[in-house]
Structure formats: C-alpha cells, structure tokens
Amino acid sequence: MADNSIFIDKVKITIKSGDGGDGMNSFKAYKGKPACGPDGGDGGKGGDVYFYADPSLNTLLPFRYKTKYVAGNGERGGTNQCFGKSGENVVIRVPVGTVVKDVESGSVICDMFTAGDKKLIAEGGRGGKGNVRFTTARRHAPNFAQKGEKTELHEIVLELKVIADVGLIGFPNVGKSTLLSKITAAHPKIANYHFTTLSPNLGVVKIYDDAFVAADIPGLIEGAAKGAGLGHDFLRHIERTRMLVHVVDISGCEERDPVDDFLKINAELKEYSEKLASLPQIVALNKCDIAGADENIKKFNKKFGGRYKIFPITAVNGEGTVQLVEAVNGLLKTLPAAQPVEADENFTYRKSGNLDYDIYVDENGAYVLVGSLVDMLCRNVALNDSESMAYFQKILREKGVITRLKKMGINEKDTVIVGDVEFEFVE
C-alpha cells in the first residue's frame, strides 16, 4: 500500500490520446443484388486526455506508481452508415498548483492553478470517413475508406508548486515549523534537528475578518540554488508566494552568526531567481528568550533595521507572533494576488487542422514529401483502387506539390516518396 504521507513534488509521466477509428468500406447487399451502393460509416473519435485540479490531493505520489495514461481508441465505423463509438476520455487528477510541462521542449502546457480547473491536454484522433462519404456525382461506388487519425505518446513533467500567500524561509532548525504551528491550525512535524521539514507544510492564518495561507518551506542551506541539500528541490515552492517571512535564529545558539545567516539565505534566493529575491520580506528574529539574543537583536537592527520590518519573537510560546501576523496581513493587502504560470502560447498537443508539408531530396536522389499533408493522404489513399489514386494525384496538384517539385528541378522518372507510397514522376 502506498504511503500517502510521502511528499512527491516532481514526476515524469507519459500520456496518449486515443486513435481515431477507421472508416468502414462496405456496400449494401440484398438477395440477388450483392452490391447496391456504399454504406460504410465513419470511425469513432479517439478519447481525449484532460487534467483536473483536485483540491483533495496534496502530493504527486500516485504518479510514482502509475506513469502511463492512455485514452481509449475510437471504434471502426459500421455498415448501414453507422458511426463507430468514440474512445473513452482520460481525466488525470492532480493537486492544485501543478504545472504541466512538455519534456522534449520544456514548454509550459498549463498551470492547474485553481481548484476545479479541467483542461484539455491532448485531443483524440479524428475518426476516418466511411466510403459513403466519398461518393460524388461521378463516383457512385467508392471502394475505399479513410483510416482513423493516429496519435502519439507524449512525455510530460508534473511540478507541484505550493500555492501560499506567505512563505516562511530560513536556515534549518530556526523555528519555522514551530512558528507555523503557533499562528495556524497546522501541526507540522517538529524536532530539534536539521531538515526535519521534508515537505512544505501549509496552514491558514486567521486574523480578525481576514485570512491568508502560510507555507513552511524546508530549510535552505548555502549552495541550495546549485542543488545542495534539499534547497534546490523546494525553492520552487516559494515562487508563487506574494511575500516572505524570513525567520532568523537570533540566539546564535548553534554557533552561527544571525547576520551572516540572513545574508546567505538572500544570496541563495537571488542566485535561484531574481523574482524571488525581489519579493517583500518581513524578518522574524526567533528564540529571543535564549541568553545572548538581546545583543544580537541590537546588532541585527543596526545592520538591517532601515530596510526591513523586524519583529523579535519567541515562537515556542507565541510571544511577539500577534504583532508579526498583523504586519504580514497589512502588507498582503497592498500586494497583487498570486498569478498562475503562463503557458507557452505556441505549445499544444491539439491538432491544428492545417495540411502543411515540406519536400527534401534524400541520399538516393528521391524527393520525399513530409508533414501533416502526408498523414492525411496516407489515411485516405488505397493503393489498389484507381479512384483513390486519382484522388491522391488531385490533392497533390491542388496543394501545389507538383508545382514545387518542378521548381526543385525534378525530372521525368525521378522517384517521389509520400509516406508508404513511392512512384515515378511523370508529367
């Protein structure tokens, strides 16, 4: 049984929408009249792949055990002009705040930012047309049908980015989890050792008639932006926050300099992202009840008091936390709301419907046609049917393929390759 307490925030999965069903090539048949006209129906559409932002989920752990999601294929068309059944859709449930990226290009497909969002990620293939759809005034009995559109596998990365108004940052063991437990109803795991917090803990802070979400981000260390410790894996979780509360162990009880700690964490933020470094910060000087803290508070205020709002607190007993929360709430009211990650406009797994093509000359001197026009022709053309081949040649002329071949210098009897079709060029 999976341990749902494990926090997984980045996974790679494979998705595939369904193939379209083939069109049917059939003819009505009555007793004594074996072929009374075409009656082949269209194939069914392939199933789509959707993502759904499920507020009940908080980890990508399920995707560690299931990594492939395939929608159903459309069924083949039937006789009597019956349509094939469409394939079953697949709805993939992810936590709110999951960013979906294409592995090959790195492009952002979408950001499942709002609970209940449902977004189409990959469209199913179109069903092929039955032979009845190819009848014309001159072609009364077409003996060919269109194949269903095939779809491809896509590798995608899911990245969970915590959605919170306030991120609590600081070195390990400075008291972030303790502070979160005091100002919210959250109950994070707390102990006296570094890296206790292995995943972001969220809690709702209520103050008067207002409320905001705070996240305890795992402790950073020097070199986090380069991947040291846990920092690199979790820095993404403060990218969405509107402001930061920088928790500093002002007691120096671990023989670290609070001023130096503060500078190092900010240096890590800047190296990872200028955006993070520019977020508003309020400083919470924790462990003020420990001997030696008073002197360090004076030193810290002298160094940074002109640039930051600084609040001495003792998180373990809640001293000073009310004033801190009031200051945070006041600042949040002046800041813009969090925004989703923008998707790359030109990226989509959806079919454009455009019949593009290109032509190149291979090492054997053959002229090779490639592109979506080729896919369409391969679905439509039956090599053993003269009417189908006439349709094939007609499309090549209409799309300007013949004209372009001539401009490229093609000669009589030169080889042309279109998908699985290979023929000699003849004027």
N, C-alpha and C positions, 0 to 999 in steps of 0.2 A: 504493500500500500504506500502511495506517495505521501511524503511528509509535507503538508501544506504550510508548515511554518517556515520552510526554506524560502528565502527570498531570491528569486532569479529575475534579473532586470535586462538581460540581453540574450536573444536566441536567434538562430537561423532556421527557417523552415522552407518547405517547397510547396507551392500551390499550382493547381492546374484547373482551369475551367473545362467544361465538358466539350467534347467534339460534337459537331452537328451531325445529325443522322443523314444517311444517303437518301436521295430521292428514288422513287420506285419507277422502274421501267417495265410497264405491263400494259396489256391490251385486254379490252373486254372480249369475252368469249361466250358465245351462245351455241347451243347444239346445232351442228351443221355449219356454223359460221365461226371458225376458230379465232379470227382477228377482226373485231368490229370497231376498232378505234382505240386510241391510247386512254388509259385511265389511272396512270401511276401518280400517287400522291406525293407531297413534299415530306422531306425528313424533318424530324423534330429539332428544335434548337437545343444546343448544349447548355448545361447548367452554369450559372454564374457563381463567382466567389465573392462573398461580402465579408466585411469586418464589422463587428458590433462592439461598442464601448460599454462594457458591463460593470456597473458600479459595485457589484458584489465581489469582484476579483481585485486582488492587490499584488499579484506576482505572476510572472510568466512561466512558473514551474510546470504547468501541464504540457507546455511545448517541449520540455526536455524528454518526455515520454512518447509524444506523438509529433512527428516533424513533417508529415506529408498530408496534404489536404487536397482531395481531387473531387470535383463536381461530377455529376452523372452525365453520361453521353446521351444525345438525342437518339430516339429510335428511328429506324428506317421507315420511309413512307409506305403506305399500304396500297392495295388495289382499290378500285372504286373511288379514286381520288381522296382516300383517307390520309390525313396527316399523321406523321409519326409523333409519339409522345415526347414532350420536352424532357431534358435531363433534370435531375434534382439539383437544386442550388445548395451551396455550402455556406453556412454562416459561422465564421470564426469569432469566438468571443474573446476579447482582450481587456485588460484593465484600462480604466480611464487614464489618459496620459501616455498611451502607447504610440510611438512614432514608427510608421511603416516605411522602410527603405528598400529600394532595389539593390541587390548585391552587386550585379555587374556594373552598373553606372554610379551607384552611390546616391542616386536621386531620391528625394523625399516624395513618396507616393501620397501619404496623407498623415494627419495627426489626429488620433482619436481623442480629442480634447474634451468633449462634452459627453456626459453620461447619456446613454441612449442613442448616440450617433450610430448610424448604419451607412456604410459606404461601399459602393461597388468598386472592387479592385480589379477583377478580371472577367470580361464578358465571355460567355459561352459561344462556341462556333455556330454560325448560321446553318440551318438545315438545307440540304440540297433540294433543288426543284425536281419534281417528278416529270416524266416525259410528256404528260398532258400540257405542261406549261410551255413546251417548245413547239406547239402546233402554230402554224401560220396559214395564210391563205394559200401558200404554195406547198407547205409541208404539212400534210394531213396525218401522217403516221410516223412521227419521230421515234426512232428505235434507240434512243439514248436518254439518260437522266443525269442530273448533276449530283456529284458526290458532296457529302457534308463538309463543312469547313473544319479543318483540324486546328487545334490549339496547342500551345507549347507550355512546357514546365517553366516556372519562374522561381528563382531563389530570392527570398526576401529576408531582411533582418528586422526584428521587432526590438525596439528600445523603449523601455519604460522610464519615463521621466516624471518624477513626483510632481503633482500639482499642489503647491502650497503658496500662501502669501508671504510667509516669513521662513527663511532658512537659518537654523542655528548652526554656526560654524565654529571651529576652533580645534586646537590640538586634542589628541585623545586624553580622556580622563580629566577634562577641565570642568565637567559638571553639566554638559548639555542635556543628557538624559534626565538628570535629576531636576534641572530647571523645567524641562518639558512636563515632567510628571507633576510639578507644583502648579503650573499655570494652565494645565489642561486636564482632561479626564483620561489621558493616555497613561499606560502603565508599561513603559519600556523596561527591558532587562537592564539592571543596574548592578555593577560590581566594580571593585577597585583594581581594575587592570586595563591596559590599553586595548583598544579595538574591541571593547565589549559590544558596541553597536555595529552589527554586521549588515544592517539594512536600515534605510530611513524609517523612522517612526513618526507618524503623523498624529496630531491632536488638534481639537477645536478649542480655541481660546475665546471665552465669552466675557465681555466687559460691558456693563450697562446694557444698552439695546443693540450693541454691535457684537460681531463675532468674526474671527479670522482663523485661518489654518496655519499652524506652525509645524515645521518638519525638523527633526533632529537628524542632521546629516553625519554619517560616520566620520570619526576624527581624521583630519588631514595630517600629513607629516611632510617634512621638507622633501621635495622631489616628487610630490604627488602628481603634478602636472606631467611628469615624464613617466608615470606609471608606478612609482614606488608605493609600497604598502597597499592600502585599499583605496587611496585617494582617487586614482585615475578612473577606477570603475564607478565611483559615486559622485564625482564632480558634476556629471550631467544632471544630477538631481537638484542642483541649485540653479540650473539655467532658467527655470521657469519662475523662480521666486521674484517677488517685487522688491524685496529688501532683505537685508541680512542682520541678524543679531550675532555679533562676534563675542563669544564667551572666552574670557581670559582667566586663567588661574593666577590671581594676583598675589597669592600667598608665597609663590616660589618654593613650595614645599617639596617639589621634585627636582630642586636644584636647577630650574630653568629660569631664565630672565623673562618676565612677562612682556616687556617692551620688545625684546627680540622675537618672542613667540608671535606677537601681533604682526610685526613686520614680515616675518617669514610666511605666515598664512596669506597675507595680502599679496605677497610676491607670487605665491602659487596660483592665486586666483588670476592675477594679471597674465601669467605665463599661459594659463589654460585658455583664458578668454577675456578680452578687453571688456566685453559686455558685463561679465561677472564682476570684474574689478570696479566697474563704474556704478554698481548697484549701491543705493544708500545703505549706510551701516550705522547701527547703534551698538555701543560697546557695553557689555555686562561684565564687570570685574567681580568674579566669583571667589568664594572662600575667604570673605573678609573677616571671618571670625577667628582665623588662624593667626598666631603670633607672627609679626613681621609684615602683615598685609598693609598696615597703615602707612608705613614708609614707602612701600611700593605704589600705593594709590597716589601719593603725592608726586612721586616720580613720573607715573603714567599720565596724570593730569597735566603736569608741566609740559610733557612731550606732545600730547595729542588733544588736550582739552580745547584748543582753539579750532579744531577741525571736526571733532565728533562729540555727540551727546554721550556722556559716560555715566553709568549707574553702578555704584557699588552694591552688591547683593550677597546674600548667603542662601544659595538655592536649597540647601538641605533643610532649612527651617522656614523658607519663604520670605526672609527679611529682604526688603527692597524690591520684591518682584512686582508689587502692585504699581509702583511708580514706573517701573520698566515697561509693563504691559500698557499702561496709559500712554506712554511716549510712543510706543510702537503703533498703537491704534491711531493715534493722532497723525503720525507720519503716513500711514497707509491711506488715510482719507485724502491725502494730497497726491497720491501716486496713481498712474493709469492702471487699469485692470490687466491681468496677465493675458497674453495672446498666444494662440496656437502657432506651432512651427509652420511656416509657409511651405506648401507643396510646390514642387518644381512644375511650372506651367506646362512645359513641353513633354512631361512624362505621363504616359498612360499605358495600360495594358489593353485598353479598349481598341476595337478595330476602327480605323478611320474611314473605311469605305472607299478610299482613293486607290485607283489602279495605277500605281507607279511602276516604272521599270527602268532598267539600265542594261546596256549591252557592252560586253568586253570580248576580246579575242584571246582564246586560251593558247596554251603552248603548242597545240596541234593546228592552229590556224582556224579553228572553228569559232563562229560567232555565237556567244552564249547570252541568252536573254534571262535576266533575273529580276525579282521584285514581286510585288503583290499581284500584278497582271498575270504573271506566270502561275501563281497559286490558283487564280480564278480559272485560267484556261485548263489547267490540269484537272480541275474538278468537273469541268464542263465537257471535255472532249473524249469521245470514244473513238479510238484509233481504227476500229473495224467497221465504222459507219461512215459512209460517204457524206451524208448530210451533216454529221457532226464535224467532219474535217472541213467542209465548206464553211461552216460557222467559225471554225478556228482561223481559217485564212481571212475571212471577212473582218474579224476582230483585229488581226494583225495590221490590216490595211487601215482600218478606222482609227486605231490608236497611234498611227504614224510609225509603226515599227519598220515597215518595208521602206519607207522614205529614209529613215535614219540609217538603215543598213546600206542603202545606196550611197549616202553621204560618207559613210565609213569606208567605202571602196569595195564592197562585196562584189564578187564575180559569179558568173553562171557556174553552177555545180559546187560552189563553196558550201560547206556544212553549216547549218543553223541548228542550235540546240535550245529547245524550250521545255524545261523540266525533263520529263521522260521521253519527249518527242524529239527525234533527230531526223532532219530532212535536208535535201539538197535544194539550194536556192535556184529557182527558175523564174525568169521574167514572164 
